[in-house]
Amino acid sequence: MKNLREQEREKQNTQIMSESNTNADFSSDQNGAVLGETTKKDENIRRGNWGNQIEFILTSVGYAVGLGNVWRFPYLCYRNGGGAFMFPYFIMLVFCGIPLFFLELSFGQFASLGCLGVWKVSPMFKGVGYGMMVVSTYIGIYYNVVICIAFYYFFMSMTNVLPWTYCNNPWNTKDCSGVVGSSYANASIANTSTLMRNISELVNHTAKRTSPSEEYWKYQVLNISDDIGHFGEVRLPILGCLAASWVVVFFCLIKGVKSSGKVVYFTATFPYVVLTILFIRGITLDGAVNGIKYYLTPQWKMILDAKVWGDAASQIFYSLGCAWGGLITMASYNKFHNNCYRDSIIISITNCATSVYAGFVIFSILGFMAHHLGVDVADVADHGPGLAFVAYPEALTLLPISPLWSLLFFFMLILLGLGTQFCLLETLVTAIVDEIGTDWIIRNKTYVTLGVAVVGFLLGVPLTSQAGIYWLLLMDNYAASFSLVIISCIMCVSIMYIYGFRNYFKDVEMMLGFPPPLFFRICWRFVSPAIISFILVFTVVQYKPITYNDYIYPGWSLVIGFLMALSSVICIPIYAIYKIWTSEGTMFLERVKNALKPDPSWGPALQEHRTDRYAPNVSSGSDLNQEGQLLHTKEKPEEVSLMIQGSNGSAHNPEASA
């Protein structure tokens, strides 16, 4: 028997009555509805919704909490004065990160569309959506390469003795400083005092010696070339791991959010178990307190460097996923009345708390090494993502049953990376499917996912060459850095000042049942755009070319880096010019005005949610289709009755259930 709310919906439109029972078991919870919705079916029959609220929360946490929280955030703290980096980081979080996070979640949830479709709000700015797709493409390419390296270390840890423990391997040089001889394998692990005395020689950078783990990283894993232009050979083991990584991502997304929503129950939670184990082990080591003090003690002179603020802003965007398009995409699968305001607070705080927590784990180990070297913490670790593949693997060799710890650590890195990679791929797939919008593309979404995965794998092959690490860092520093803040700023300005902040505040109130808090309204309109613009200017003024250890990138590679950064931003003016050119009107200003105003189909996806100014007039009632009153479709009238694949993979025929 239908509940009272369903009866009210039937009175409004009898066309959706037949779908109420057919799809009653599609999803299991009310997905955090703030207006008391009790239905247990997917609201959006054609597009699908999350199975429940937990799936969205865990997916978003997995998306935001990624590899950057382990190998990027601690590295930025190390490079930017330890605890001094916390101040600009949390300033950016409060006034830019959380407000923009909430803005993107509410934006995608209100329209139930991906990063391209949402720009029906102001079609001239659809280039922002294309820019997000370009950024997600770049990140997805090199991000999976980092994951595949973690896969490689994971597989290499399946041994009795970790291969980076000794200096008697074919790849080691005469500079390798390994005091643990081959006879150590038969020695007692309990002799920890000897190990701690000799750890200084394992990482003795001051004597121009390298540790076994560093040489393993450079000469065995990467077999690094001497220049970014010398690609050399493709590292077949890394290539194989890259293929495995893409296969895992594809199968986890084979049914879209319905399959990935189940996987995240493990991928988003298990990393915290491993982090806690490593943290407990780390703080029990000698010198760990010194490392943590360096991590927390502010070096205020660093705050005067604009690059510190630029890194803080970039890390917020990089970590929270702002301007990638992923937040808009994930929120688009929420039910219309989901409390995304609450979700944005929970996810943002969880993400940043994880970054700080991971910093304790990293710096406790660095303090342990510095203590036995008798040097400052800043002199211990190498720069770059090698922090996770050099410092930690080295520390793991000192622990009893080191292969087990290594397996756990790299398995954690794999899970952290996959959580983000899921959303990156789903962002691209959803944008493509929403843009085409036909029944055929929806039924064959799996093939779109497969196609994007194959292309991503092929584009990542050059990063598995001997010069791959140079290109990976180039993409990391340019493709996903200042372009993110530009895209976010333009998105904020276009919504607040082109579409109109009053209109958007009413949209949010219609969706949540309450208007956005005053703090967020002020940040959206003034604070966030101002801070982003300020940081962008000073980052450009104090720009320094990228380096990797002692290697200085040549000028032509920096040009490529800037072109990658501009390739996402340039989408905005190019599409704006195209939209103005194709808009109706005889005068230029008339064309601009028509290009800026919302598309007639802008608004909630389902007719039942289109109230107030979105309510259709009586004459338009006959034009509504039967699939949950979706307005964001491109089918011809005769296509409406086709078999529509539900979000659970089944087919649904409106006529059959009538």
C-alpha positions as CSV (number, residue, x, y, z in Angstrom):
1,M,0.0,0.0,0.0
2,K,1.4,3.3,-1.0
3,N,2.2,5.9,1.7
4,L,0.7,9.3,1.9
5,R,3.5,11.0,0.1
6,E,3.3,8.7,-2.8
7,Q,-0.5,9.4,-3.0
8,E,0.2,13.1,-3.1
9,R,2.7,12.5,-6.0
10,E,0.0,10.5,-7.8
11,K,-2.4,13.4,-7.6
12,Q,0.3,15.7,-9.1
13,N,1.1,13.4,-11.9
14,T,-0.4,9.9,-12.5
15,Q,2.3,9.1,-15.0
16,I,4.8,8.0,-12.4
17,M,2.3,5.9,-10.4
18,S,3.2,2.7,-12.3
19,E,6.9,3.1,-11.5
20,S,6.4,3.3,-7.7
21,N,6.0,-0.4,-7.1
22,T,8.2,-1.6,-9.9
23,N,11.3,0.2,-8.6
24,A,10.5,0.1,-4.8
25,D,13.5,-2.0,-4.1
26,F,16.2,-0.2,-6.1
27,S,17.8,1.4,-3.1
28,S,17.7,0.9,0.6
29,D,17.7,4.1,2.4
30,Q,16.4,7.7,2.3
31,N,19.9,9.0,1.5
32,G,19.8,11.6,4.2
33,A,16.6,13.3,3.0
34,V,16.0,16.4,5.1
35,L,12.3,16.7,4.1
36,G,11.2,13.3,5.5
37,E,11.1,11.3,2.3
38,T,10.4,7.6,3.1
39,T,10.5,6.1,-0.4
40,K,13.0,3.3,-0.9
41,K,13.3,3.5,-4.7
42,D,15.6,5.4,-6.9
43,E,14.1,8.8,-7.4
44,N,15.8,9.2,-10.8
45,I,14.8,6.0,-12.5
46,R,16.6,6.7,-15.7
47,R,19.9,7.9,-14.2
48,G,20.0,6.2,-10.8
49,N,20.9,7.2,-7.3
50,W,23.2,6.1,-4.6
51,G,22.1,3.0,-2.8
52,N,22.1,4.9,0.5
53,Q,23.6,7.9,2.3
54,I,26.6,5.9,3.6
55,E,27.7,5.0,0.0
56,F,27.9,8.7,-1.0
57,I,29.7,9.7,2.2
58,L,32.3,6.9,1.9
59,T,32.8,7.5,-1.9
60,S,33.3,11.2,-1.3
61,V,35.7,10.6,1.5
62,G,37.6,8.1,-0.7
63,Y,37.6,10.7,-3.5
64,A,39.0,13.4,-1.2
65,V,41.3,11.3,0.9
66,G,43.8,10.0,-1.6
67,L,47.5,9.6,-2.2
68,G,48.1,13.3,-1.7
69,N,47.2,13.0,2.0
70,V,50.2,10.6,2.5
71,W,52.8,11.6,0.0
72,R,51.8,15.2,-0.9
73,F,50.6,16.9,2.3
74,P,53.6,15.7,4.5
75,Y,55.9,16.7,1.7
76,L,54.5,20.2,1.4
77,C,54.8,20.6,5.2
78,Y,58.4,19.5,4.9
79,R,59.1,21.9,2.1
80,N,57.2,24.8,3.6
81,G,58.4,25.0,7.1
82,G,56.7,22.2,9.0
83,G,53.9,23.5,11.2
84,A,54.0,26.9,9.6
85,F,52.2,25.4,6.7
86,M,49.2,24.6,8.9
87,F,48.2,28.2,9.2
88,P,47.7,29.0,5.5
89,Y,46.4,25.5,5.0
90,F,43.5,25.9,7.4
91,I,42.9,29.5,6.3
92,M,42.4,28.1,2.8
93,L,40.2,25.3,4.1
94,V,37.8,27.5,6.0
95,F,37.4,30.3,3.6
96,C,37.9,28.5,0.3
97,G,37.9,24.7,0.6
98,I,34.7,24.1,2.6
99,P,32.6,26.8,0.9
100,L,33.5,25.6,-2.6
101,F,33.0,22.0,-1.5
102,F,29.5,22.8,-0.4
103,L,28.9,24.9,-3.6
104,E,29.9,22.1,-5.9
105,L,27.9,19.5,-4.0
106,S,24.8,21.6,-4.0
107,F,25.3,22.5,-7.7
108,G,25.5,18.9,-8.9
109,Q,22.7,17.7,-6.6
110,F,20.3,20.4,-7.5
111,A,20.5,19.6,-11.3
112,S,21.3,15.9,-11.1
113,L,23.8,16.4,-13.9
114,G,27.6,16.0,-14.3
115,C,30.2,18.7,-14.7
116,L,29.0,19.5,-18.3
117,G,25.2,19.3,-17.9
118,V,25.1,21.6,-14.9
119,W,26.1,24.5,-17.0
120,K,22.6,24.8,-18.3
121,V,22.6,27.4,-15.5
122,S,24.6,29.7,-17.8
123,P,25.4,28.0,-21.1
124,M,28.2,30.5,-22.0
125,F,30.3,29.1,-19.1
126,K,30.0,25.5,-20.2
127,G,33.7,25.7,-20.9
128,V,34.3,25.5,-17.2
129,G,32.9,22.0,-17.3
130,Y,35.2,21.1,-20.2
131,G,38.1,22.5,-18.2
132,M,37.1,20.3,-15.3
133,M,37.1,17.3,-17.7
134,V,40.6,18.2,-19.0
135,V,41.9,18.5,-15.4
136,S,40.4,15.2,-14.4
137,T,41.9,13.6,-17.5
138,Y,45.4,14.8,-16.7
139,I,45.1,13.8,-13.0
140,G,43.6,10.4,-13.9
141,I,46.5,9.6,-16.2
142,Y,49.4,10.2,-13.8
143,Y,47.4,9.3,-10.7
144,N,47.0,5.8,-11.8
145,V,50.8,5.6,-12.5
146,V,51.4,6.4,-8.9
147,I,48.9,3.7,-8.0
148,C,50.7,1.2,-10.3
149,I,54.0,1.9,-8.6
150,A,52.3,1.1,-5.2
151,F,51.1,-2.1,-6.9
152,Y,54.7,-2.9,-7.9
153,Y,56.0,-2.4,-4.3
154,F,53.1,-4.5,-3.0
155,F,54.0,-7.4,-5.3
156,M,57.7,-7.1,-4.5
157,S,56.9,-7.2,-0.8
158,M,55.7,-10.8,-1.2
159,T,59.1,-12.2,-0.1
160,N,60.9,-13.3,3.0
161,V,63.3,-10.3,2.7
162,L,62.4,-7.0,1.2
163,P,64.5,-6.3,-1.9
164,W,65.6,-2.9,-0.7
165,T,67.1,-4.1,2.5
166,Y,70.6,-4.8,1.3
167,C,73.3,-3.3,-1.0
168,N,74.3,-6.6,-2.6
169,N,71.8,-6.3,-5.5
170,P,72.7,-5.8,-9.2
171,W,71.2,-2.3,-9.3
172,N,73.2,-1.1,-6.3
173,T,76.2,1.3,-6.7
174,K,79.4,1.7,-4.7
175,D,77.8,4.6,-2.9
176,C,75.1,2.4,-1.3
177,S,75.4,2.4,2.4
178,G,73.9,-0.8,3.8
179,V,75.3,-2.1,7.1
180,V,72.8,-5.0,7.2
181,G,74.8,-7.8,5.6
182,S,73.5,-11.0,4.1
183,S,74.2,-12.7,7.3
184,Y,71.7,-10.6,9.0
185,A,68.9,-12.8,7.7
186,N,70.1,-15.3,10.3
187,A,70.5,-12.8,13.1
188,S,68.1,-12.2,15.9
189,I,65.5,-9.5,15.1
190,A,65.5,-8.6,18.8
191,N,68.9,-6.9,18.4
192,T,67.2,-3.5,18.0
193,S,70.0,-1.5,19.6
194,T,72.4,-2.5,16.8
195,L,69.9,-1.7,14.1
196,M,69.3,1.8,15.6
197,R,73.0,2.5,15.8
198,N,73.4,1.7,12.2
199,I,70.4,3.4,10.8
200,S,72.4,6.6,10.2
201,E,74.5,4.8,7.6
202,L,71.4,3.6,5.8
203,V,70.4,7.2,5.1
204,N,73.7,9.0,5.3
205,H,73.1,11.8,2.8
206,T,75.8,13.9,4.3
207,A,78.5,11.4,3.3
208,K,77.2,11.4,-0.3
209,R,75.9,7.9,0.2
210,T,72.5,6.5,-0.6
211,S,70.4,4.0,1.1
212,P,69.3,0.7,-0.4
213,S,65.7,1.9,-0.6
214,E,66.7,5.0,-2.5
215,E,68.8,3.1,-5.0
216,Y,66.0,0.6,-5.4
217,W,63.6,3.4,-6.2
218,K,66.0,5.1,-8.7
219,Y,67.7,2.3,-10.4
220,Q,65.4,-0.7,-10.1
221,V,61.8,0.7,-10.0
222,L,62.3,3.7,-12.2
223,N,65.7,3.0,-13.9
224,I,65.6,6.8,-14.2
225,S,67.2,8.5,-17.2
226,D,69.3,11.6,-17.0
227,D,66.9,13.9,-18.8
228,I,63.2,14.3,-19.3
229,G,63.7,14.0,-23.1
230,H,65.4,10.6,-22.8
231,F,62.5,8.2,-22.5
232,G,64.6,5.1,-22.8
233,E,62.7,1.9,-22.5
234,V,59.3,1.2,-21.1
235,R,59.6,-0.5,-17.7
236,L,57.6,-3.6,-18.4
237,P,56.9,-4.5,-14.7
238,I,55.5,-1.0,-14.2
239,L,53.5,-1.2,-17.4
240,G,52.0,-4.5,-16.2
241,C,51.0,-3.0,-12.9
242,L,49.5,0.0,-14.7
243,A,47.3,-2.4,-16.8
244,A,46.3,-4.2,-13.6
245,S,45.4,-0.9,-11.9
246,W,43.1,0.1,-14.8
247,V,41.5,-3.3,-14.9
248,V,40.7,-3.0,-11.2
249,V,39.2,0.5,-11.7
250,F,37.1,-0.6,-14.6
251,F,35.6,-3.6,-12.9
252,C,34.8,-1.5,-9.8
253,L,32.9,0.9,-12.0
254,I,31.4,-1.6,-14.4
255,K,27.9,-0.7,-13.0
256,G,28.6,2.9,-12.2
257,V,27.8,4.1,-8.7
258,K,25.9,1.0,-7.9
259,S,29.1,-1.1,-8.0
260,S,31.6,1.5,-6.8
261,G,29.2,2.4,-3.9
262,K,29.7,-1.1,-2.5
263,V,33.5,-1.3,-3.0
264,V,34.1,1.9,-1.0
265,Y,32.9,0.2,2.2
266,F,36.3,-1.4,2.2
267,T,38.5,1.0,0.2
268,A,37.5,4.1,2.2
269,T,37.8,2.5,5.7
270,F,40.7,0.1,5.7
271,P,43.4,2.8,5.2
272,Y,42.6,4.2,8.6
273,V,43.3,0.9,10.2
274,V,46.7,0.7,8.6
275,L,47.4,4.4,9.4
276,T,46.6,3.8,13.1
277,I,48.9,0.7,13.2
278,L,51.8,2.6,11.6
279,F,51.2,5.6,13.9
280,I,51.3,3.5,17.1
281,R,54.5,1.9,15.8
282,G,56.0,5.2,14.8
283,I,55.6,7.0,18.1
284,T,57.3,4.2,19.9
285,L,60.6,4.8,18.1
286,D,63.4,7.0,19.5
287,G,63.4,10.5,18.0
288,A,59.8,10.3,16.9
289,V,58.9,13.2,19.3
290,N,61.5,15.4,17.6
291,G,59.9,14.7,14.2
292,I,56.5,15.6,15.5
293,K,57.7,18.8,17.0
294,Y,59.2,19.8,13.7
295,Y,55.9,18.9,12.1
296,L,53.9,21.1,14.5
297,T,56.3,23.9,15.4
298,P,55.7,26.9,13.1
299,Q,58.6,28.5,11.2
300,W,56.8,31.8,10.7
301,K,59.3,33.3,8.2
302,M,58.0,30.8,5.6
303,I,54.6,32.4,5.7
304,L,56.0,35.5,3.9
305,D,56.7,33.3,0.9
306,A,53.8,33.4,-1.5
307,K,54.7,29.9,-2.7
308,V,53.7,28.6,0.8
309,W,50.2,30.1,0.3
310,G,50.1,28.9,-3.2
311,D,50.9,25.4,-2.1
312,A,48.3,25.6,0.6
313,A,45.6,26.7,-1.9
314,S,46.7,24.0,-4.4
315,Q,46.7,21.3,-1.7
316,I,43.2,22.3,-0.6
317,F,41.9,22.0,-4.2
318,Y,44.0,18.9,-4.8
319,S,42.9,17.2,-1.7
320,L,39.3,18.1,-1.5
321,G,38.9,17.7,-5.3
322,C,37.5,21.2,-6.0
323,A,37.3,22.1,-9.7
324,W,38.0,18.5,-10.8
325,G,34.3,17.9,-11.6
326,G,34.2,14.9,-9.3
327,L,32.2,16.6,-6.5
328,I,29.5,17.7,-8.9
329,T,29.4,14.3,-10.5
330,M,29.1,12.3,-7.2
331,A,26.5,14.7,-5.8
332,S,24.4,14.4,-9.0
333,Y,23.6,10.9,-8.0
334,N,22.1,12.0,-4.6
335,K,18.4,12.3,-4.1
336,F,17.2,15.8,-4.5
337,H,16.5,16.5,-0.8
338,N,19.8,15.0,0.5
339,N,21.4,17.2,3.1
340,C,24.6,18.0,1.2
341,Y,25.4,20.9,3.6
342,R,25.9,18.4,6.4
343,D,27.8,16.1,4.0
344,S,30.2,18.9,2.9
345,I,31.2,19.6,6.6
346,I,31.7,15.9,7.4
347,I,33.7,15.1,4.3
348,S,35.9,18.2,4.4
349,I,36.8,17.8,8.1
350,T,37.5,14.1,7.6
351,N,39.7,14.8,4.7
352,C,41.9,17.4,6.3
353,A,42.0,15.6,9.6
354,T,43.3,12.6,7.7
355,S,46.0,14.7,6.1
356,V,47.2,15.9,9.5
357,Y,47.0,12.4,10.9
358,A,49.1,11.0,8.1
359,G,51.6,13.8,8.8
360,F,52.1,12.4,12.3
361,V,52.8,9.0,10.8
362,I,55.3,10.3,8.3
363,F,57.1,12.7,10.6
364,S,57.4,10.2,13.4
365,I,59.5,8.1,11.1
366,L,61.5,11.1,9.9
367,G,62.2,12.1,13.4
368,F,63.4,8.5,14.1
369,M,65.9,8.7,11.2
370,A,67.1,12.2,12.1
371,H,67.7,11.2,15.7
372,H,70.2,8.5,14.7
373,L,71.8,10.7,12.0
374,G,72.3,13.5,14.4
375,V,70.9,16.0,11.9
376,D,67.8,18.2,11.5
377,V,64.6,16.6,10.3
378,A,64.7,18.7,7.1
379,D,68.0,17.0,6.1
380,V,66.6,13.5,6.2
381,A,64.0,12.9,3.6
382,D,64.2,13.1,-0.1
383,H,61.9,15.5,-2.0
384,G,58.9,14.6,-4.1
385,P,56.6,11.5,-4.1
386,G,59.7,9.4,-3.4
387,L,58.9,10.2,0.3
388,A,56.4,7.4,0.3
389,F,58.6,5.1,-1.8
390,V,62.0,5.8,-0.2
391,A,61.7,6.9,3.4
392,Y,58.8,4.6,4.5
393,P,60.1,1.5,2.7
394,E,63.4,2.0,4.4
395,A,61.8,2.4,7.8
396,L,59.8,-0.8,7.2
397,T,62.9,-2.8,6.9
398,L,63.7,-2.1,10.5
399,L,60.5,-3.6,11.8
400,P,60.0,-7.3,12.7
401,I,58.3,-9.2,9.9
402,S,59.0,-6.3,7.6
403,P,57.3,-7.8,4.5
404,L,54.0,-7.9,6.3
405,W,54.2,-4.2,7.2
406,S,55.3,-3.4,3.7
407,L,52.3,-5.3,2.3
408,L,49.9,-3.4,4.6
409,F,51.4,0.0,3.8
410,F,51.4,-0.3,0.1
411,F,48.0,-2.0,0.1
412,M,46.8,1.1,2.0
413,L,48.4,3.4,-0.7
414,I,46.6,1.3,-3.4
415,L,43.2,1.7,-1.7
416,L,43.7,5.5,-1.1
417,G,44.6,5.9,-4.8
418,L,41.7,3.8,-6.1
419,G,39.1,5.7,-4.1
420,T,40.1,8.9,-6.0
421,Q,40.6,7.2,-9.3
422,F,37.0,5.8,-9.2
423,C,35.6,9.3,-9.1
424,L,38.0,10.6,-11.7
425,L,36.9,8.0,-14.2
426,E,33.2,8.3,-13.3
427,T,33.4,12.1,-13.8
428,L,34.5,11.6,-17.4
429,V,32.0,8.8,-18.1
430,T,29.1,10.7,-16.6
431,A,29.9,13.9,-18.5
432,I,30.0,12.0,-21.8
433,V,26.8,10.0,-21.1
434,D,24.9,13.2,-19.9
435,E,26.1,15.2,-22.8
436,I,24.9,12.6,-25.4
437,G,21.9,11.8,-23.3
438,T,20.3,9.1,-25.6
439,D,18.8,5.9,-24.4
440,W,21.4,3.9,-26.3
441,I,24.4,5.6,-24.5
442,I,22.7,5.0,-21.2
443,R,22.1,1.3,-21.9
444,N,25.8,1.0,-23.0
445,K,27.4,3.1,-20.3
446,T,29.7,0.1,-19.5
447,Y,31.3,0.4,-23.0
448,V,31.9,4.1,-22.4
449,T,33.6,3.3,-19.1
450,L,35.7,0.7,-20.9
451,G,36.7,3.1,-23.7
452,V,37.8,5.8,-21.2
453,A,39.8,3.3,-19.2
454,V,41.6,2.0,-22.3
455,V,42.4,5.5,-23.5
456,G,43.7,6.4,-20.0
457,F,45.9,3.4,-20.0
458,L,47.4,4.2,-23.4
459,L,48.1,7.8,-22.4
460,G,49.8,6.6,-19.2
461,V,52.3,4.3,-21.0
462,P,54.9,7.1,-21.6
463,L,54.9,7.7,-17.8
464,T,56.2,4.1,-17.3
465,S,59.4,4.8,-19.3
466,Q,62.7,5.7,-17.8
467,A,61.8,9.4,-18.0
468,G,58.3,8.8,-16.6
469,I,58.9,10.3,-13.2
470,Y,60.0,13.6,-14.7
471,W,56.7,13.8,-16.7
472,L,54.6,12.7,-13.7
473,L,56.0,15.5,-11.6
474,L,55.6,18.0,-14.5
475,M,51.9,17.1,-14.8
476,D,51.4,17.2,-11.1
477,N,53.0,20.7,-10.8
478,Y,51.3,22.3,-13.8
479,A,48.3,20.4,-15.0
480,A,46.6,20.3,-11.6
481,S,47.9,23.4,-9.9
482,F,47.0,27.1,-10.6
483,S,44.5,26.1,-13.3
484,L,42.3,24.6,-10.5
485,V,42.1,27.9,-8.7
486,I,41.2,29.7,-11.9
487,I,38.4,27.3,-12.7
488,S,37.0,27.4,-9.2
489,C,37.1,31.2,-9.2
490,I,35.2,31.5,-12.5
491,M,32.7,28.9,-11.4
492,C,32.0,30.8,-8.2
493,V,31.7,34.2,-10.0
494,S,29.5,32.8,-12.8
495,I,27.0,31.2,-10.3
496,M,26.9,34.1,-7.9
497,Y,27.0,37.1,-10.3
498,I,25.8,35.8,-13.7
499,Y,23.1,33.4,-12.6
500,G,22.5,35.4,-9.5
501,F,23.2,34.7,-5.9
502,R,19.6,35.3,-4.9
503,N,18.4,32.7,-7.5
504,Y,21.0,30.2,-6.3
505,F,20.2,30.8,-2.6
506,K,16.5,30.1,-3.4
507,D,17.6,26.9,-5.3
508,V,19.5,25.7,-2.3
509,E,16.6,26.5,0.0
510,M,14.2,24.6,-2.3
511,M,16.5,21.6,-2.2
512,L,17.5,21.5,1.5
513,G,14.5,23.2,3.2
514,F,16.7,26.0,4.6
515,P,18.8,28.7,3.0
516,P,22.6,28.4,3.0
517,P,24.1,29.8,6.2
518,L,25.3,33.4,6.2
519,F,29.0,32.5,6.4
520,F,28.7,30.5,3.1
521,R,26.8,33.2,1.4
522,I,29.5,35.7,2.2
523,C,32.3,33.3,1.2
524,W,30.6,32.4,-2.1
525,R,30.1,36.0,-3.0
526,F,33.2,37.8,-1.7
527,V,35.8,35.9,0.4
528,S,36.5,32.8,-1.6
529,P,36.9,34.6,-5.0
530,A,39.0,37.3,-3.4
531,I,41.4,34.9,-1.7
532,I,41.8,32.7,-4.8
533,S,42.6,35.7,-6.9
534,F,45.1,37.0,-4.4
535,I,46.9,33.7,-4.2
536,L,46.9,33.3,-7.9
537,V,48.6,36.7,-8.4
538,F,51.3,36.1,-5.8
539,T,51.9,32.6,-7.1
540,V,52.6,34.0,-10.6
541,V,54.8,36.8,-9.2
542,Q,57.0,34.4,-7.2
543,Y,57.0,31.5,-9.7
544,K,60.0,29.2,-9.6
545,P,60.7,26.6,-12.2
546,I,60.2,23.0,-11.2
547,T,63.1,20.8,-10.2
548,Y,63.5,17.1,-9.2
549,N,66.3,16.7,-6.6
550,D,69.3,18.2,-8.4
551,Y,67.8,18.0,-11.9
552,I,66.7,21.3,-13.5
553,Y,63.9,21.0,-16.0
554,P,64.8,22.4,-19.5
555,G,62.9,25.3,-20.8
556,W,61.0,23.4,-23.5
557,S,59.6,21.1,-20.8
558,L,58.3,24.0,-18.8
559,V,56.6,25.4,-21.9
560,I,54.8,22.0,-22.2
561,G,53.9,22.3,-18.5
562,F,52.3,25.7,-19.0
563,L,50.5,24.5,-22.1
564,M,49.0,21.7,-20.1
565,A,47.8,24.2,-17.5
566,L,46.4,26.5,-20.1
567,S,44.7,23.7,-22.0
568,S,42.1,23.4,-19.2
569,V,41.6,27.1,-18.7
570,I,41.5,28.0,-22.4
571,C,38.3,25.9,-22.7
572,I,36.4,28.7,-21.0
573,P,36.9,31.5,-23.4
574,I,36.9,29.3,-26.5
575,Y,33.5,27.8,-25.6
576,A,32.2,31.3,-24.6
577,I,33.0,32.6,-28.0
578,Y,31.4,29.6,-29.7
579,K,28.2,30.0,-27.6
580,I,28.0,33.7,-28.3
581,W,28.5,33.1,-32.0
582,T,25.7,30.5,-32.2
583,S,23.2,32.3,-29.9
584,E,20.2,34.1,-31.3
585,G,20.3,37.9,-31.7
586,T,21.2,40.5,-34.2
587,M,23.4,42.6,-31.9
588,F,26.5,41.4,-30.0
589,L,25.1,42.3,-26.6
590,E,21.9,40.5,-27.4
591,R,23.8,37.4,-28.2
592,V,25.8,37.6,-25.0
593,K,22.6,38.1,-23.0
594,N,21.0,35.0,-24.6
595,A,24.2,33.0,-24.1
596,L,24.3,33.9,-20.4
597,K,20.7,33.2,-19.4
598,P,19.7,29.8,-18.1
599,D,18.6,27.1,-20.5
600,P,14.8,26.5,-20.3
601,S,15.4,23.0,-18.9
602,W,17.6,24.2,-16.1
603,G,16.4,23.2,-12.7
604,P,15.6,20.0,-10.8
605,A,15.7,16.9,-13.0
606,L,12.4,15.5,-11.8
607,Q,9.1,17.2,-12.4
608,E,7.9,16.5,-8.8
609,H,10.7,18.7,-7.6
610,R,10.1,21.6,-10.0
611,T,8.1,23.9,-7.8
612,D,8.0,27.7,-7.5
613,R,9.5,29.4,-10.5
614,Y,10.4,26.0,-12.0
615,A,6.8,24.8,-12.0
616,P,5.5,24.1,-15.6
617,N,2.4,25.7,-16.9
618,V,-0.6,23.6,-17.8
619,S,0.1,23.7,-21.5
620,S,3.5,22.1,-21.0
621,G,2.2,19.2,-19.0
622,S,1.6,17.1,-22.0
623,D,5.2,17.3,-23.0
624,L,6.6,15.6,-19.9
625,N,8.0,12.2,-20.4
626,Q,7.3,9.1,-18.2
627,E,10.7,8.4,-16.8
628,G,10.3,10.1,-13.5
629,Q,9.6,13.4,-15.3
630,L,13.2,13.9,-16.4
631,L,13.8,17.1,-18.3
632,H,17.5,16.7,-18.9
633,T,17.2,14.3,-21.9
634,K,17.8,14.5,-25.5
635,E,15.6,11.7,-26.8
636,K,13.2,12.2,-29.6
637,P,9.5,11.8,-28.6
638,E,9.3,8.3,-30.1
639,E,12.3,7.2,-28.0
640,V,10.6,7.7,-24.7
641,S,9.0,4.3,-24.7
642,L,12.2,2.5,-25.3
643,M,13.5,0.0,-22.8
644,I,15.5,2.1,-20.3
645,Q,18.2,0.5,-18.3
646,G,17.8,1.1,-14.6
647,S,20.7,2.1,-12.4
648,N,20.8,-1.5,-11.0
649,G,21.5,-2.8,-14.5
650,S,18.0,-4.0,-15.2
651,A,15.7,-2.9,-18.0
652,H,12.6,-1.0,-17.4
653,N,9.7,-0.5,-19.8
654,P,7.2,2.1,-18.8
655,E,4.5,0.6,-21.0
656,A,4.9,-2.8,-19.5
657,S,4.2,-1.6,-16.0
658,A,1.3,0.6,-17.0
